[in-house]
């Protein structure tokens, strides 16, 4: 359940529950009181209404019976009350008129109340209640009117207060009960809601502190199905990306160190050779034209090596920031590979490397820059030429395709590469030979440049050891179909 729905339901419950419990409590209290005193709810309403009408009549008499009112008027009014009591069968209600402590007139079955003397001695209008006997007194000129109900609905001690006080107290009791129910309900719902919110919040806070302290491998485990579920998932994704960023940064830092070391080594090697031969010429070691020519040729070759390194670095930098113009077009890869292999096979056969092109595809197009793709293949073939240590050097080339990609595989019969070094082959200045042979044997940038080029083709390149023990380089290029640009 979502937090929004929880809050919505809890707010409704905070209103509905107290009202519902209050109404139930009111009904239970009323039924208990009415059943306790033997009076049903409807009987109470009816008797209260009838008694109230008679009280109103008594109040009218108290105003009409001015001093000197004749007995005939009083008797007539009392007879009318008596008729009403008999017609309505109010056997428990009676009315009496007193003068100087003596009863002069009665209506109904009059019964002396336990507190009659007190009622006669108190001036003004008063009410008394004891043992279900209700007494109402009123002054009417020189007369005292006493109204009695021997079966009143409320039971209690003697009271000389208005009957409304009982209603007020009852309402106060109900109101207090409702307030208590509201407080308890609000307390329970609030604790439950806050607990459901604070628990995942504390979990998130703990996770944030773990990330702050450098524990990027920490992941939040949260099984709830609310808004926090998405937040925790995003937190875990953020932690994963941060870990990837840190690992990538460390990898870039290692590559940067390798780049600086590689550049320093290769530049220093070529510059040292140039300086050595220049000094030899300067001090006269090259005494014959033949030796001088050898010195000049060596200086020239070393300068070309430096130029090649700088050019490769420049190309790699431009590829890295995507500033190198890569004019690509749709190429039938099968036809292009056939022409390319026919062109380079004879050249490398003369250098001692045999290229076997045994499997190809037909009518499959890819989007590439054919010149740069050729440079990638040349870089791979050159590595096979340099590092295959067998007398019969071979490179096996195949091209296959599925529904989505074209896969070009170049496998040689060399010594292969240790498993932990396969990924490093595409790092800048990486060479499997830790002794770092002559720069003329390679700058260590060819495969790094090849990886950048294939990446620009939206493809992939990887190295793996073949089953024959040599090294295989696998290039995957997406197939272009229909009107795809």
Secondary structure, 3 states (H helix, E strand, C coil): CCHHHHHHHHHHHHHHHHHHHHHHHHHHHHHHHHHHCCCCHHHHHHHHHHHHHHHHHHHHHHHHCCCCCCHHHHHHHHHHHHHHHHHCCCCCEEEEEEECCEEEEEECCCCCCCCHHHHHHCCCCEEEEECCEEEEEEEECCEEEEEEECCCCCCCCCCCCCCHHHHHHHHHHHHHHHHHHHHHHHHHHHHHHHHHHHHHHHHHHHHHHHHHCCCCCCCCCCCCCCHHHHHHHHHHHHHHHHHHHHHHHHHHHHHHHHHHHHHHHHHHHHHHHHHHHHHHHHCCCCCCHHHHHHHHHHHHHHHHHHHHHHHHHHHHHHHHCCCCCCCCEEEEHHHHHHHHHHHHHHHHHHHCEEEEEEECCCCCEEEECHHHHHHHHHHHHHHHHHHCCCCCEEEEEEEEECCCEEEEEEEECCCCCCHHHCHHHHCCCCCCCCCCCCHHHCCCCHHHHHHHHHHHCCCEEEEEECCCCCEEEEEEEEECCCCCC
